[in-house]
Amino acid sequence: MEEKDDTMKGVTERNEGREGRERKERKDIERRKVIIMGAAGRDFHNFNVFFRDNKLYEVVAFTATQIPSIEGRRYPPVLSGRRYPRGIPIYREEEILKLIKLFNVDIVVLAYSDILHEDVMHKASLAVAAGADFWLIGPKSSQLIAKKPVIAVTASRTGAGKTTVARAVCQALKELGKHAVVIRHPMPYGDLEKQICQRFASLDDLGRHQCTIEEMEEYTPYLKEGFVVYAGVDYKRILQEAEKEADIIVYEGGNNDFPLIKPSLKITVVDPHRVGHELISWPGEVNVRTADIIVINKVDTAPSKNVDDVEKNVRKINAHAIIIKTSSQLFVDDENLIKGKNVAVVEDAPTVTHGGLKSAAGYFAAKQFGGRIVDPKRYAVGTLKAIITQYNLSVIPTLGYTKEHLNDLRETINAMPVDAIVLATSADLLQLITINKPCVRVCYNVDKQTYKKMKDMLRSFL
C-alpha cells in the first residue's frame, strides 16, 4: 500500500511540476514584449485590432517618426484598454535601440508607410541585431470587415493623387444615386482622447476639431463638395458610425498604406514621376499587387517613357488589374499673378518630404503659367529651415502641426522677395496665418475622359 502511495505521489509531483512549467511557459509567452514603430496612424490601428486584448503580447512603447513633434505623448488609457491602465508611452524612433534594451523587447513591429524596401530592411536589421524579432502585420490580421460596400483608393507613394481620384469616385457615385461617406486614413496628431471618432460635415468642423494643416488638406476638398468625412483613432467605432449614414464607404488611404478596412473594390494610383517606386516601396507594392483598378496619374507632366515604364512595372506584378491613364488637370484662380512674375511655391508637406518628390502641383502650375520660382532656402526660419535643408527643397512645405510650425511658415513666406505666393494646398492657409503678398490658389481634377471611364466602371460594380 505504501509503495502504491509513493507511486501516486511521484505521479502527482511530476504532474504538478509539468503544470508549473506550463504555467511558467504561458506566463513567459504572455510577457512577450513589443515595440510598435509608427507615425500616429497605422501603429495605433494595429494596436487596437491586434494587440490591445491579446494576452500573448505586452506593448511597452510606440515610437514615432515622419511627422515632426508627435512624440513625447502617451497613448491614453481610454484607448489602450484595461490591460494598460496607465496608457503607453510614445518615444522618438531614434531611441529604439535604447528602448529594446531597456524593456527587454522580443518583437519590433513596423507600422507605418511610405518607405522604400531597403529602408524597411535596415530597420529589420537593426531590430534583429538587437536581439528582437521584426514583424510586418498584414491585412488578414488588421483589416476591419464592413457591412456596406467599400471602395478603397490607395497609392504606390504619397503624392500620387489619391484625393483627386477619390473625389472623382465620390462624385460619380453621387451621380449614380448612391450616398457615399468618406473614411480617411488616420492623422491623429493632437489630443488622442478627443480624436477617437471624428465626423466632419462642414468647414467649421475643421476648427472645432483643431485640425492641423495636413488634416485640412485632406478633408477640405470633400467638404467643399458636400461629402461627410470620418477619421480619428478607433476605426472600429468610426466604421460603425459611418455605416449608419452611408450607402457606400469610400476609403482614402494615407501615404501609400493598404486599407484599414477590407475593400470590395480597390483602386491604386501610381506616379510616373517616380518610376520604379511601384516595385520598391512599402507597402506601395502591396497596393499595386492587390488592385482591381490602377490609375497611372500625371501623364500630362511626366515623360511618355516614364508612363510606359510604370505600366510595364505594374504588369510585372499585377496582370489582371484594369489600367487607366489620366492627367491631374491644374487650375489657378488668377494666372496673371504668376505669368512673368517671381513666385514662391507652397506644396503639400508629406509629398515633398517623406514622399520623395522635390516638387508637385504648385511647381508645375508655376511653370505652366510662366512664373519664375524663387528658392526659399535663404529665407526659411526655424523648424521649416531644418526641413527644407534636410530634403533639399526649392519649394515651401506646408509644415503646420504645431503653433511653432505655423509661425515659422508665416515668417518664411513673408520673408520671400517675390510678387506672389502659389498655394498648392487645399487647406485655407489664409485662415491660419497672415500672408503679406498676393496668393494664387491651385486646384486639380482628373480629366473628363477618365471621369467617364471611372463612372462606367462604378456603374458596373454597383
C-alpha positions as CSV (number, residue, x, y, z in Angstrom):
1,M,0.0,0.0,0.0
2,E,2.8,2.4,0.9
3,E,4.5,1.5,-2.4
4,K,1.3,2.4,-4.3
5,D,1.0,5.7,-2.3
6,D,4.7,6.5,-3.2
7,T,4.0,5.8,-6.9
8,M,0.9,8.1,-6.8
9,K,2.9,10.7,-5.0
10,G,5.5,10.6,-7.7
11,V,3.0,10.9,-10.4
12,T,1.3,13.8,-8.7
13,E,4.6,15.6,-8.2
14,R,5.5,15.1,-11.8
15,N,2.1,16.4,-12.9
16,E,2.4,19.4,-10.6
17,G,5.9,20.0,-12.0
18,R,4.7,19.8,-15.5
19,E,1.8,22.1,-14.8
20,G,4.1,24.5,-13.1
21,R,6.4,24.6,-16.1
22,E,3.4,25.0,-18.4
23,R,2.1,27.9,-16.3
24,K,5.6,29.5,-16.4
25,E,5.8,28.9,-20.2
26,R,2.3,30.5,-20.6
27,K,3.4,33.4,-18.4
28,D,6.6,33.8,-20.4
29,I,4.6,33.8,-23.7
30,E,2.1,36.4,-22.3
31,R,5.0,38.6,-21.4
32,R,6.4,38.8,-24.9
33,K,7.2,42.5,-25.1
34,V,6.5,44.6,-28.2
35,I,7.5,48.0,-29.5
36,I,5.4,49.4,-32.4
37,M,7.3,51.7,-34.8
38,G,4.8,54.2,-36.2
39,A,3.8,57.7,-37.3
40,A,0.5,58.2,-35.5
41,G,-1.8,56.2,-37.7
42,R,-1.3,52.6,-38.7
43,D,0.6,51.9,-35.4
44,F,-2.4,52.8,-33.3
45,H,-4.8,50.8,-35.5
46,N,-2.6,47.7,-35.4
47,F,-2.5,48.0,-31.6
48,N,-6.3,48.4,-31.4
49,V,-7.2,45.4,-33.5
50,F,-4.4,43.0,-32.9
51,F,-2.6,43.7,-29.6
52,R,-4.9,45.5,-27.2
53,D,-6.8,42.5,-26.0
54,N,-4.2,39.9,-27.0
55,K,-2.8,38.3,-23.8
56,L,0.1,36.8,-25.7
57,Y,1.8,40.2,-26.0
58,E,2.6,43.3,-24.0
59,V,3.1,46.5,-25.9
60,V,5.7,48.5,-23.9
61,A,6.1,51.5,-26.2
62,F,5.3,53.2,-29.5
63,T,8.0,55.1,-31.4
64,A,7.2,58.0,-33.8
65,T,8.8,59.4,-36.9
66,Q,8.0,61.2,-40.2
67,I,5.7,63.7,-38.6
68,P,7.5,66.4,-36.6
69,S,6.7,66.9,-32.9
70,I,4.3,64.0,-32.4
71,E,6.4,62.0,-29.9
72,G,6.5,62.6,-26.2
73,R,2.8,61.8,-25.8
74,R,1.1,58.8,-24.3
75,Y,-1.5,56.5,-25.9
76,P,-4.2,57.2,-23.4
77,P,-5.9,54.6,-21.1
78,V,-9.3,55.3,-22.7
79,L,-7.8,53.8,-25.9
80,S,-5.2,51.4,-24.6
81,G,-7.8,49.4,-22.6
82,R,-7.9,47.7,-19.2
83,R,-4.6,45.8,-19.8
84,Y,-2.8,49.2,-20.0
85,P,-4.3,51.3,-17.2
86,R,-1.5,53.9,-17.4
87,G,-1.6,54.1,-21.2
88,I,1.5,53.5,-23.4
89,P,4.4,56.0,-23.9
90,I,5.4,57.3,-27.3
91,Y,9.1,57.9,-27.9
92,R,11.3,59.2,-30.8
93,E,12.2,56.4,-33.2
94,E,15.9,57.4,-32.8
95,E,15.7,55.9,-29.3
96,I,14.7,52.5,-30.3
97,L,17.9,50.6,-29.6
98,K,17.9,52.0,-26.1
99,L,14.3,51.0,-25.7
100,I,14.8,47.5,-26.9
101,K,17.5,47.0,-24.3
102,L,15.6,48.9,-21.5
103,F,12.3,46.9,-21.9
104,N,14.0,43.6,-23.0
105,V,11.9,43.7,-26.1
106,D,11.0,40.5,-28.0
107,I,9.3,41.9,-31.1
108,V,9.6,45.1,-33.1
109,V,6.6,45.8,-35.3
110,L,7.0,48.3,-38.2
111,A,3.6,50.0,-38.6
112,Y,4.0,53.0,-40.9
113,S,4.1,53.5,-44.6
114,D,5.8,55.3,-47.5
115,I,9.3,54.0,-47.0
116,L,11.5,52.1,-49.5
117,H,12.1,48.4,-49.2
118,E,15.8,49.0,-48.5
119,D,14.9,51.2,-45.5
120,V,12.5,48.5,-44.2
121,M,15.3,46.0,-44.2
122,H,17.7,48.4,-42.5
123,K,15.1,48.7,-39.7
124,A,14.7,45.0,-39.6
125,S,18.4,44.5,-39.4
126,L,18.6,47.0,-36.5
127,A,15.9,45.2,-34.6
128,V,17.3,41.7,-35.2
129,A,20.8,42.7,-34.4
130,A,19.5,44.0,-31.0
131,G,18.0,40.5,-30.4
132,A,14.3,41.1,-31.3
133,D,12.1,39.7,-34.0
134,F,10.9,42.0,-36.7
135,W,7.2,42.0,-37.8
136,L,5.1,43.4,-40.6
137,I,1.3,42.9,-39.9
138,G,-0.8,42.3,-43.0
139,P,-4.4,42.7,-44.0
140,K,-5.7,39.4,-42.5
141,S,-4.6,40.5,-39.0
142,S,-5.6,44.1,-39.2
143,Q,-8.4,44.9,-41.7
144,L,-11.9,45.5,-40.4
145,I,-14.9,44.0,-42.2
146,A,-17.7,46.4,-43.2
147,K,-21.4,45.8,-43.6
148,K,-21.6,48.2,-46.5
149,P,-19.6,48.1,-49.8
150,V,-16.2,49.7,-49.6
151,I,-14.3,51.3,-52.4
152,A,-10.7,52.0,-51.4
153,V,-8.4,54.4,-53.1
154,T,-4.7,53.8,-52.3
155,A,-1.3,54.7,-53.9
156,S,2.2,53.5,-54.7
157,R,3.6,56.6,-53.0
158,T,2.5,59.7,-51.1
159,G,1.5,62.5,-53.5
160,A,0.4,60.2,-56.4
161,G,-3.0,61.8,-56.4
162,K,-5.3,59.7,-54.2
163,T,-7.6,62.5,-53.2
164,T,-8.2,63.7,-56.8
165,V,-9.2,60.2,-57.7
166,A,-11.2,59.5,-54.6
167,R,-13.2,62.8,-55.1
168,A,-14.0,61.7,-58.6
169,V,-15.2,58.3,-57.2
170,C,-17.5,60.2,-54.7
171,Q,-18.9,62.5,-57.4
172,A,-19.6,59.6,-59.8
173,L,-21.3,57.6,-57.0
174,K,-23.5,60.6,-56.3
175,E,-24.5,60.9,-59.9
176,L,-25.3,57.2,-59.9
177,G,-27.7,57.8,-57.0
178,K,-25.5,56.5,-54.1
179,H,-24.7,58.3,-50.9
180,A,-21.0,58.0,-50.3
181,V,-19.3,58.7,-47.0
182,V,-15.6,59.1,-46.8
183,I,-13.4,57.4,-44.2
184,R,-9.9,58.9,-44.2
185,H,-6.8,57.1,-43.0
186,P,-5.8,58.3,-39.5
187,M,-3.9,61.5,-38.8
188,P,-4.3,61.9,-35.0
189,Y,-1.6,64.4,-34.3
190,G,-3.4,66.3,-31.4
191,D,-5.3,65.2,-28.3
192,L,-5.9,61.5,-28.9
193,E,-8.8,61.3,-26.5
194,K,-10.6,63.9,-28.4
195,Q,-9.8,62.3,-31.7
196,I,-11.2,58.8,-31.1
197,C,-14.0,59.3,-33.7
198,Q,-14.3,62.5,-35.6
199,R,-17.0,63.5,-38.1
200,F,-16.5,66.4,-40.5
201,A,-19.6,67.7,-42.3
202,S,-18.7,71.3,-42.9
203,L,-15.6,73.5,-43.0
204,D,-16.5,74.8,-39.5
205,D,-15.8,71.3,-38.1
206,L,-12.1,71.7,-39.1
207,G,-11.7,74.5,-36.5
208,R,-13.9,72.6,-33.9
209,H,-11.6,69.6,-34.1
210,Q,-8.5,71.8,-34.1
211,C,-7.1,70.3,-37.3
212,T,-3.5,70.6,-38.4
213,I,-2.8,71.9,-42.0
214,E,-2.3,68.3,-43.1
215,E,-5.7,67.2,-41.9
216,M,-7.3,70.3,-43.5
217,E,-5.6,69.5,-46.8
218,E,-7.1,66.0,-46.8
219,Y,-10.6,66.8,-45.6
220,T,-11.4,70.2,-47.2
221,P,-11.8,69.0,-50.8
222,Y,-14.5,66.6,-49.8
223,L,-16.3,69.1,-47.5
224,K,-16.4,71.7,-50.3
225,E,-18.2,69.2,-52.5
226,G,-20.7,68.2,-49.8
227,F,-19.3,64.9,-48.6
228,V,-19.1,63.8,-45.0
229,V,-15.6,62.6,-43.8
230,Y,-14.8,60.4,-40.8
231,A,-11.4,60.0,-39.3
232,G,-9.7,59.5,-35.9
233,V,-8.1,56.7,-33.9
234,D,-10.6,53.9,-33.2
235,Y,-11.6,52.7,-36.7
236,K,-14.0,50.0,-35.5
237,R,-16.1,52.8,-34.0
238,I,-15.5,55.1,-37.0
239,L,-16.7,52.4,-39.4
240,Q,-19.8,51.7,-37.3
241,E,-20.8,55.4,-37.3
242,A,-20.1,55.9,-41.0
243,E,-22.2,52.9,-41.9
244,K,-25.2,54.5,-40.3
245,E,-25.4,57.1,-42.9
246,A,-23.7,55.6,-46.0
247,D,-24.8,53.5,-48.9
248,I,-21.1,53.1,-49.8
249,I,-17.9,53.8,-47.9
250,V,-15.1,55.5,-49.9
251,Y,-11.9,54.8,-48.0
252,E,-9.0,57.0,-48.8
253,G,-5.7,55.6,-47.7
254,G,-2.9,57.6,-46.1
255,N,0.6,57.8,-47.7
256,N,0.8,54.5,-49.6
257,D,-0.7,52.3,-46.8
258,F,-3.0,49.5,-47.6
259,P,-6.6,50.0,-46.3
260,L,-7.6,49.5,-42.6
261,I,-11.0,48.3,-43.9
262,K,-11.3,45.4,-46.3
263,P,-12.3,46.8,-49.7
264,S,-15.0,45.5,-52.1
265,L,-13.2,47.3,-54.9
266,K,-9.6,48.6,-54.7
267,I,-8.1,51.4,-56.8
268,T,-4.4,52.1,-56.7
269,V,-2.9,55.4,-58.0
270,V,0.7,55.2,-59.3
271,D,3.0,58.1,-60.2
272,P,5.2,58.2,-63.3
273,H,7.4,60.9,-61.8
274,R,8.8,58.2,-59.5
275,V,9.4,55.3,-61.9
276,G,10.1,52.1,-60.2
277,H,8.7,53.1,-56.8
278,E,5.6,51.0,-57.5
279,L,8.0,48.0,-57.1
280,I,10.3,49.2,-54.3
281,S,8.1,51.0,-51.7
282,W,6.4,49.6,-48.6
283,P,3.6,49.0,-48.7
284,G,3.0,50.6,-52.1
285,E,4.0,47.4,-53.9
286,V,1.2,45.6,-51.9
287,N,-1.3,48.1,-53.2
288,V,-0.2,47.6,-56.8
289,R,-0.3,43.8,-56.4
290,T,-3.8,43.8,-54.9
291,A,-5.5,46.5,-57.0
292,D,-8.6,45.9,-59.2
293,I,-8.0,49.2,-61.0
294,I,-4.7,51.0,-61.4
295,V,-4.7,54.7,-62.3
296,I,-1.5,56.0,-63.8
297,N,-1.7,59.7,-62.9
298,K,0.1,62.8,-64.1
299,V,0.6,61.6,-67.7
300,D,0.4,65.2,-68.9
301,T,3.5,66.3,-66.9
302,A,5.6,63.1,-66.9
303,P,7.8,62.0,-69.9
304,S,5.9,59.4,-72.1
305,K,8.8,56.9,-71.4
306,N,8.1,57.1,-67.7
307,V,4.4,56.4,-68.3
308,D,5.3,53.3,-70.4
309,D,7.9,52.1,-67.8
310,V,5.4,52.4,-65.0
311,E,2.8,50.4,-67.0
312,K,5.3,47.7,-67.6
313,N,6.3,47.5,-64.0
314,V,2.6,47.3,-62.9
315,R,2.1,44.4,-65.4
316,K,5.0,42.5,-63.9
317,I,3.2,42.1,-60.6
318,N,-0.5,42.5,-61.5
319,A,-1.6,41.0,-64.8
320,H,-5.4,41.4,-64.1
321,A,-6.0,45.0,-63.0
322,I,-7.7,47.4,-65.3
323,I,-5.2,50.3,-66.1
324,I,-6.5,53.8,-66.6
325,K,-4.2,56.7,-67.6
326,T,-5.1,60.2,-66.6
327,S,-3.9,63.7,-66.0
328,S,-4.4,65.9,-63.0
329,Q,-5.7,69.0,-64.7
330,L,-4.4,72.1,-63.0
331,F,-6.5,75.3,-62.4
332,V,-5.4,78.6,-60.8
333,D,-7.7,81.4,-59.7
334,D,-5.6,84.2,-61.3
335,E,-2.8,83.2,-63.7
336,N,-1.9,86.9,-64.3
337,L,-0.3,86.8,-60.8
338,I,2.1,84.1,-62.0
339,K,2.9,85.0,-65.6
340,G,6.3,86.6,-65.8
341,K,6.4,87.1,-62.1
342,N,8.8,85.9,-59.3
343,V,6.8,83.5,-57.2
344,A,7.3,81.2,-54.2
345,V,5.6,77.8,-54.2
346,V,3.9,76.2,-51.2
347,E,3.4,72.5,-51.5
348,D,1.7,69.7,-49.5
349,A,4.3,68.7,-46.9
350,P,4.2,64.9,-46.9
351,T,4.5,64.8,-50.7
352,V,7.8,66.7,-50.8
353,T,9.3,65.3,-47.6
354,H,9.0,61.6,-46.9
355,G,7.0,61.2,-50.2
356,G,10.3,61.9,-52.0
357,L,9.1,64.4,-54.6
358,K,11.1,67.6,-55.0
359,S,8.1,69.4,-56.5
360,A,4.4,68.8,-57.1
361,A,1.2,70.6,-58.2
362,G,2.3,74.1,-57.2
363,Y,5.7,73.8,-59.0
364,F,4.0,72.5,-62.2
365,A,1.4,75.3,-62.1
366,A,4.1,78.0,-61.7
367,K,6.0,76.6,-64.6
368,Q,2.9,76.1,-66.8
369,F,1.7,79.7,-66.3
370,G,5.1,81.3,-66.8
371,G,6.3,82.1,-63.3
372,R,9.9,82.3,-62.0
373,I,10.3,80.2,-58.9
374,V,12.4,81.6,-56.1
375,D,14.3,79.2,-53.9
376,P,13.2,79.5,-50.2
377,K,16.4,78.2,-48.6
378,R,17.9,81.6,-47.8
379,Y,14.7,82.9,-46.3
380,A,13.4,79.9,-44.3
381,V,13.5,80.0,-40.5
382,G,13.3,77.7,-37.5
383,T,11.8,74.2,-38.0
384,L,10.9,74.9,-41.6
385,K,14.5,75.8,-42.4
386,A,15.6,72.5,-41.0
387,I,13.0,70.6,-43.1
388,I,13.9,72.4,-46.3
389,T,17.6,71.8,-45.8
390,Q,17.1,68.1,-44.9
391,Y,15.1,67.4,-48.0
392,N,16.9,70.0,-50.2
393,L,13.7,71.6,-51.3
394,S,13.1,74.5,-53.7
395,V,9.5,74.8,-52.5
396,I,8.0,75.5,-49.1
397,P,6.3,72.5,-47.4
398,T,3.1,73.2,-45.5
399,L,4.6,72.3,-42.2
400,G,1.8,73.1,-39.6
401,Y,1.5,70.5,-36.9
402,T,2.2,73.0,-34.0
403,K,1.9,76.7,-33.4
404,E,5.7,76.9,-33.8
405,H,5.4,75.4,-37.2
406,L,2.7,77.9,-38.2
407,N,4.8,80.8,-37.0
408,D,7.9,79.5,-39.0
409,L,5.7,79.0,-42.1
410,R,4.3,82.6,-41.8
411,E,7.8,84.2,-41.3
412,T,9.3,82.2,-44.1
413,I,6.6,83.0,-46.7
414,N,6.5,86.7,-45.7
415,A,10.3,87.0,-46.0
416,M,10.3,85.7,-49.6
417,P,11.2,88.5,-52.1
418,V,8.5,87.6,-54.6
419,D,5.5,89.1,-56.3
420,A,3.1,86.3,-55.4
421,I,2.7,83.0,-53.5
422,V,1.5,79.9,-55.3
423,L,-0.6,77.9,-52.8
424,A,-0.9,74.2,-53.9
425,T,-2.6,73.2,-50.7
426,S,-6.3,72.6,-50.3
427,A,-6.1,73.9,-46.7
428,D,-7.3,77.5,-46.4
429,L,-3.9,78.8,-45.3
430,L,-5.1,82.4,-45.1
431,Q,-7.4,81.4,-42.3
432,L,-4.4,80.2,-40.3
433,I,-1.7,82.7,-41.0
434,T,-1.4,86.3,-42.3
435,I,0.5,86.5,-45.7
436,N,1.8,89.8,-46.9
437,K,1.7,89.1,-50.6
438,P,-1.0,88.2,-53.2
439,C,-1.8,84.5,-53.3
440,V,-2.8,82.2,-56.1
441,R,-4.6,79.0,-55.4
442,V,-4.0,75.8,-57.3
443,C,-6.6,73.0,-57.6
444,Y,-6.7,69.9,-59.8
445,N,-9.2,67.3,-61.1
446,V,-9.0,64.2,-63.1
447,D,-9.7,64.8,-66.8
448,K,-13.2,64.4,-68.2
449,Q,-12.4,61.3,-70.2
450,T,-11.0,59.5,-67.2
451,Y,-14.0,60.6,-65.1
452,K,-16.4,59.0,-67.7
453,K,-14.4,55.7,-67.6
454,M,-14.4,55.6,-63.9
455,K,-18.2,56.3,-63.7
456,D,-18.9,53.5,-66.2
457,M,-16.8,51.1,-64.1
458,L,-18.5,52.1,-60.9
459,R,-21.9,51.6,-62.6
460,S,-20.8,48.0,-63.5
461,F,-19.5,47.5,-59.9
462,L,-22.8,48.6,-58.4
